[in-house]
Amino acid sequence: MGGINLNESGLDFVRQVFVTFGGNTTVLTLFLLSVLYLALKGKKEERYVFVTTAVFLAFTVYNPFAVKYILGKLGMVNVYYRFFWILPMVLTIGYACTKVVGGQKKGWRRYLTAAALAAVICFGGNSVLAGGLPKLPDNQYKMPDDLLAVCTVLHEEAGEGTVRVVFEPDFNLIVRQYDASFELVLDRDMVLTYQGSNTVSTDALTEQEIEDETKILQIITQMDLSLDQKEFYRSLREMNAEYIVLSSSSAAVSYVETAGCIPVREVEGHIIFRVEEK
Amino acid sequence: MITLLKMPALFLGMLAVFCCLGSFFIRENRYESGHLGETVLFGFIAYYFLFELISVPMMVLGAKLHLLAWVWAAVVAVLVIASICLHLGMWREWGKRSGGFWRGKTAAFYVMLVLIGIQLYFVAALQENGSADAAYYVGSVTTNLATDSISSFDPYTGKALDFFNIRYVFSMYPAANAVLCRLTGLHPLVVTKVILCMMTVVLSYLVYAQIGKALLKEKQMVWVLLCFISVVNLNFHTIFSNASFLLTRGYEGKAVLCNIILPFLFYLGLRMYQEKNGKRVWLLFFMTGVAAIDLTMSSMMTVPVAMSAVILPNLVRKKRWGQSGLYLLAVLPCVLVLGVYLLGVRGILQIPVVR
């Protein structure tokens, strides 16, 4: 999980995940300070919400022994960070700041205190607006325009009904969110595993499927174009691929064409190939 | 053009439905009226609680999506009409009070509106397609729609499934979104990545507002609280944080879990501590457990822990040992689902897809 392994980290696992959860920010420090402040200065109700619950969680699900000997057995280590969602960090920091501001006399003191606290959070945090506000999306679907164009052309070529297509990994991940009439030859988890992910599994695939998809991925990701073209074409046929979509600039274009796939259309920087039955 | 009209209509329509469903939890003679935000939140929980109860049996029995959509539309219509008829007095009172809402608002209120407005724009405009989980959450919606089925096809590839994916089987959030798409004619990407992302932001801040109202003496400070929460959310961008899920992955059930459900459980725990809501709070805990599962299977681990964190200290503090049974009932839905999940991943239990 995020490069942290329970077996290797042992009892330090919880701390490492906590630090990773907080990222390279001061949010964790602000949270702990907020809890301390509310423990010392808070009313009973505030101590109940912000302190009692944090202490309860510290002794239970954040207890390193419980994690190592119980959660580990339940197979929940990879998603352990989700337990930190239970800790109301955002609320606690916000509430503590509000209480500090409220403790000032009304007027310029409150504004100054609020501005100072906000500045501490901003400068110590990692802003989602670091790159500025997002510009308006390409279209109402918030998908690349070239994807929409490719899908339209594929339907023109293939006609009605479902069609099995090989897409490059970036399109493979998003195309069915736009148009589920395309059946994907490449399984999402297979693509992610091929790209190095260790958080997904290809257990649902047969060995033959893994072998065929690996060969296809080897070519379309331009990882290794030394594969025998007949092998590549055989894998396409085994997986019942009907079309392949590649970027026009891909080094795999000439390979795929030489292997026997027929280029049918070029659209918005992509070439659509038809896989013929040989 | 029609899409541009349908989008706000769906957004406001959903809020209105939540309001109507939530009104069944409010009693004018026993509860302070005027808690519109709380009513919307109760209604949100009731919506997904009911959807889970109706959709899971239909899914297991192989019902088509269009049938689920009609059934759900009928159920919601009946409840909305009932709410309007039974609570006309309350609606009239809220209508009268709404005119005075804008009076006397401080600078903090307007700063809050700007900050939340920035977040709403951000989630609506963000075109980020690198999330592998979106291939499931949004892919499931389009798959359900394209095949007129409920979770019977692999969202990643479109292949027909022989067994339901045990990792997601009880999470009907994609099916609920598919129903919305079916009823409104809007594309899944518009519903999930624009409308529901914005809805998640609005409901999240509604929860925080309720917590603030319950704790802060000076009511105008609630706006200050929401301002600070906004600042933290905008600056807590890490790979795993709830703020990141809120602003970059709001269409996922996990985002709703960590930004609405879990804070809402804290709110319920606080109300229990303050002796508000009476026995109704137990019903809300139970319904939240079921609604949480409907949204995401991640709830099966986190929600029982969160409930324990807010309930058990209450029971110990007030020595209400007799209510331990109610506590066990509240966590039961999630624990049962966890049990089914563990049996499923070990290959002991599989639920076949009926066609």
Interface residues (C-beta under 8 A of the other chain):
Chain A: G2 T20 F21 G22 G23 N24 T25 V27 K43 E45 E46 Y48 V49 T52 T53 F56 L57 T60 V61 L74 G75 M76 V79 Y81 R82 F83 F84 W85 I86 P88 M89 V90 L91 I93 G94 Y95 C97 T98 V101 G102 A114 L117 A118 I121 C122 G124 G125 N126 S127 V128 L129 A130 L133 P134 K135 L136 P137 D138 Q140 Y141 K142 M143 P144 T162 D170 L173 I174 R176 Q177 Y178 D179 A180 S181 F182 E183 L184 V185 L186 D187 R188 D189 L192 S197 V200
Chain B: T3 I118 Y121 F122 A125 L126 Q127 N129 G130 A132 A134 A135 Y136 V138 G139 T142 T143 L145 A146 T147 P155 Y156 T157 G158 K159 H187 P188 L189 V190 K193 V194 Y208 I211 G212 A214 L215 L216 E218 M221 V224 L225 L226 C227 F228 I229 V231 V232 N233 L234 N235 F236 H237 T238 I239 F240 S241 N242 A243 S244 L247 T248 K254 L257 C258 L262 P263 F266 G269 L270 Y273 Q274 S298 M301 T302 V305 A306 S308 A309 V310 L312 P313 L342 V345
